């Protein structure tokens, strides 16, 4: 009997894996532990009316039929069915492992706690301006599953992938030519349990690279600086705080790349559409990766200057009655939200709170200084954040029931010259499907204020 591939998870990653496997002639079983799902809806999403689907419990009879399992990133490796597969010695592949197995061309991969999406999009734009639309691909956590594009890639393709820690947990042969680890700060500890484990998973993006291939690392992250000292790959550092003898750094308002005795001016921060130190670090990381890929310097420079902010990452929305509104819905953890505060130049109303990933909020609150006027809280973590803020002496706190009430409150209370920043420091789950939906709804609510602004 022909062996089958089990695809675990019926979301966007799982459906992408199913479609790829079907295209290469594999027998596929889609499995999801949620027995209440609609099988017809899953088959519709997979565009396969005959797809074999198993919901609920995974039996030994099915396990005996398997060649390997492709697991969606949202599924923990500690759930019972994964232990069953391991006991049966069934290989477990991540979605990116599957895609890499069938993809062609050169791969550049980016991970880190924060900044991945902006860096990926910027490097993708540099690559696209270099090799053209048909030969360039931008995939991964940025919203396009790697599996969706893998079979379109050719030997001369260049792919830029945003990679999460969840995806890295189950890689085997995944081998980018150039990698970047932007930073490592506490996140997803409900999944990885310890910072040591989380750090090791992030660093594993380099595990199949050779000593002739490059990894771009943040010099100001002590964990990454230490990793770079013993990494088997060639390391190029970037720094926003000091000049480096070799690497990328911020010199006043100028981003410099210094390599092999030669200095290149990438751009001045005043020439960029991106704002804030976090984004200058993203420019450095993308520029360093592009340089290592062979992108011509003039293309790196031009793209860095022209590139505009990624949606949901310190994204300017509107100015209404002299108040600027910013969408930083991708600030899904405290460290990302710190970057949002640092980018603000006005007295700021922050809308925060959401799903509890086990994060601590002390450093985020400490960043408020005199910049934050009001903290508007909603969601599961609202009280936890408020208690933390009070311990640090910040008491200008308001509780609201939902995002609509939060926006309405800020509209009433913010004065000309203020800013309103959606930067939740928490995941969106429980109230929204994802941070993108949260950000889109925020923008719709803000733009709806324009019609009410005459009444203020």
Beta strands, then each sheet from edge to edge (+ up, - down):
strand 1: 4-8
strand 2: 27-32
strand 3: 52-55
strand 4: 66-71
strand 5: 91-94
strand 6: 106-111
strand 7: 136-140
strand 8: 158-162
strand 9: 178-181
strand 10: 214-218
strand 11: 234-239
strand 12: 247-251
strand 13: 254-259
strand 14: 262-268
strand 15: 315-320
strand 16: 323-327
strand 17: 348-352
strand 18: 372-377
strand 19: 397-399
strand 20: 419-422
sheet 1: 3+ 2+ 1+ 4+ 5+
sheet 2: 7+ 8+ 6+ 9+ 10+ 11+ 12+ 13- 14+
sheet 3: 15+ 16- 20- 17- 18- 19-
end
